[in-house]
Amino acid sequence: MESSTPERQAVRVTILSRPYTLLATGDPREVEEVAASVDELMLSIAAKAPNADSTRIAVLACLHLADKLRTLERDLDRLKHRVDSKSVEFAGMLEQLIASAGER
């Protein structure tokens, strides 16, 4: 009997010089890439705040990523609004074309 849940596999990553084993579904390379990005961010923060402990560095990294996410969510909302507006505009233009073609 096959399970409908994807199989999880162990993925080893290193963040801030500490090894972690994560259970992940999907492509392990994606997990490795995300972990590498987090590691790079945390190392960058650590370089700017050499006296900060790992918890403080992690909190600052989380705040940075949360801010980035909020900005991307706002951008996505703006794009959705523009797409919706254009859809309404194009639907109106199409209706006009259909109406004018029917009058011929």
C-alpha positions as CSV (number, residue, x, y, z in Angstrom):
1,M,0.0,0.0,0.0
2,E,1.5,3.3,-1.1
3,S,1.4,6.3,1.2
4,S,0.1,9.6,-0.1
5,T,2.5,11.6,2.0
6,P,5.9,12.4,0.3
7,E,8.8,10.5,1.7
8,R,11.1,12.6,3.9
9,Q,14.8,12.2,3.6
10,A,17.7,13.5,5.8
11,V,19.6,16.4,4.5
12,R,22.8,17.6,6.2
13,V,23.5,21.3,6.2
14,T,25.8,23.6,8.1
15,I,24.7,27.0,9.3
16,L,27.0,29.3,11.3
17,S,29.6,26.5,11.6
18,R,27.0,24.1,13.2
19,P,25.9,21.0,11.4
20,Y,22.2,20.2,11.2
21,T,20.3,17.2,9.9
22,L,16.9,18.2,8.5
23,L,14.1,16.0,7.3
24,A,12.8,17.3,4.0
25,T,10.5,16.3,1.2
26,G,11.3,17.1,-2.4
27,D,14.7,18.0,-3.8
28,P,17.4,18.0,-1.2
29,R,19.4,20.5,-3.2
30,E,16.7,23.1,-2.6
31,V,17.1,22.6,1.2
32,E,20.8,22.9,0.8
33,E,20.5,26.1,-1.2
34,V,18.1,27.6,1.4
35,A,20.5,26.6,4.2
36,A,23.4,28.1,2.3
37,S,21.5,31.4,1.9
38,V,20.7,31.5,5.6
39,D,24.3,30.6,6.5
40,E,25.6,33.4,4.2
41,L,23.1,35.9,5.8
42,M,24.0,34.9,9.4
43,L,27.8,35.0,8.6
44,S,27.3,38.5,7.2
45,I,25.5,39.6,10.3
46,A,28.1,38.0,12.5
47,A,30.9,39.8,10.7
48,K,29.2,43.2,11.4
49,A,28.4,42.3,15.0
50,P,31.4,40.2,16.2
51,N,30.3,40.2,19.8
52,A,26.8,38.9,19.1
53,D,25.9,35.4,20.2
54,S,24.3,32.9,17.8
55,T,20.8,33.6,19.2
56,R,21.1,37.3,18.6
57,I,22.5,36.6,15.1
58,A,19.6,34.2,14.4
59,V,17.0,36.8,15.6
60,L,18.5,39.5,13.4
61,A,18.5,37.1,10.4
62,C,14.9,36.3,11.1
63,L,14.0,40.0,11.2
64,H,15.8,40.6,8.0
65,L,14.0,37.7,6.2
66,A,10.6,38.7,7.7
67,D,11.1,42.3,6.4
68,K,12.1,40.9,3.0
69,L,9.0,38.7,2.9
70,R,6.7,41.6,3.9
71,T,8.2,43.6,1.0
72,L,7.7,40.8,-1.5
73,E,4.1,40.3,-0.2
74,R,3.3,43.9,-0.8
75,D,4.9,43.8,-4.3
76,L,2.8,40.7,-5.1
77,D,-0.4,42.4,-3.9
78,R,0.4,45.4,-6.1
79,L,1.0,43.1,-9.1
80,K,-2.2,41.2,-8.4
81,H,-4.1,44.5,-8.3
82,R,-2.6,45.6,-11.6
83,V,-3.4,42.3,-13.2
84,D,-7.0,42.5,-12.0
85,S,-7.3,46.1,-13.3
86,K,-5.9,45.1,-16.7
87,S,-8.2,42.1,-16.9
88,V,-11.2,44.3,-16.3
89,E,-9.9,46.8,-18.9
90,F,-9.2,44.1,-21.5
91,A,-12.6,42.5,-20.9
92,G,-14.2,45.9,-21.5
93,M,-12.2,46.3,-24.7
94,L,-13.2,42.8,-25.9
95,E,-16.8,43.5,-25.2
96,Q,-16.6,46.7,-27.3
97,L,-14.9,44.8,-30.2
98,I,-17.6,42.1,-30.1
99,A,-20.4,44.6,-30.0
100,S,-18.9,46.6,-32.9
101,A,-18.4,43.4,-34.9
102,G,-22.0,42.5,-34.4
103,E,-23.2,45.8,-35.7
104,R,-21.5,45.3,-39.0
